[in-house]
Amino acid sequence: MRPVGVRVRTGAVSVSDRRSRLRDAVLELAARRTLLMGIVNLTPDSFSDGGRVEGAEAALQAALDLAREGADIIDLGGESTRPGAPPVSQDEELARVIEPVRLICETLDHPVSIDTYKAAVARKAAALGAVIINDIWGATRDEDMMRAAAETRSAICVTYNRGVADPTLSVLDDMRAFFDEALARSLAAGVPRQHVILDPGLGFGKTYEQNYVLMARLDVLLDYRLPVLVGASRKSFVGRRLDRPVDQRLAGSLACGLLSAMNGASILRVHDVAAHRDALDIARAFREAG
């Protein structure tokens, strides 16, 4: 018997048809319950688990493990997004991610997300079956990214990321202005509005306090009527509040995840899928009992 949560590919279906089915299914499901995006870092220097997964076979095993734990989406990245991480060339990033994307998409019937801000990497991953582009720079670093999303018919997660924190601004107003502009660019490029996911960008160009303001006020994004992704797992603002190193932030990450889900998050990007799945299941039991 296959483990619960693992959907293995069967039958001969074109990459294009499979991608459309998975993209539409995951976006429709995100409108009904909070989904879990499990993280596979293919980097030697990620802040939490750098160097743990090397090569396509190890990446496939990590993806299988996440699927068994209850991940709805598998997110693969080949460049560390931690503050101060050195940039990675396009060729190096492709070398890290392409074979893992290919093998996972050929094996699992799960939607795969490619964590990149480079349009060429996004295009190649989409050609192999990835259905979501997860751009931590909100399609501002590569002017071709929105066109890549449109041409590959991918969903795109646009992250609110100013690059440098500014403690003087109204972060809620600034975030809305950022997303208004991003949505105008996506429309101009030909990305259907329903293919856009919004991410408040916790930990990216924010002060410590602004991270908590954005989590507490996710409701300001609900007016867009688009999926909202939150990535708080193991991040430094959690560790600072609790005075915990990165490997001792599970409880804080779970609290952020549950509160974000209660405030409207459609997708949680997490390292610890099984624990977050349990927490969400208990929260659902509470809601159903009421």
Buried (B, 14 or more C-beta within 10 A) or exposed (E): EEEEBBEEBEEEEEBEEBBEBBBBEBBEBBEEEBBBBBBBBBBEBBBBBBEBBEEBEBBBEBBBBBBBBBBBBBBBBBBBBBEEBEEBEBEEBBEBBBBBBBBBBEBBBBBBBBBBBBBBBBBBBBBBBBBBBBBBBBBBBBEBBBBBBBBBBBBBBBBBBBEEBEEEBEBBEBBBEBBEEBBEBBBEBEBEEEBBBBBBBBBBBBBEEBBBBBBEBBEBBEEBEBBBBBBBBBBBBBBEBEEBEBEEBBEBBBBBBBBBBEBBBBBBBBBBBBBBBBBBEEBEEEEEEE
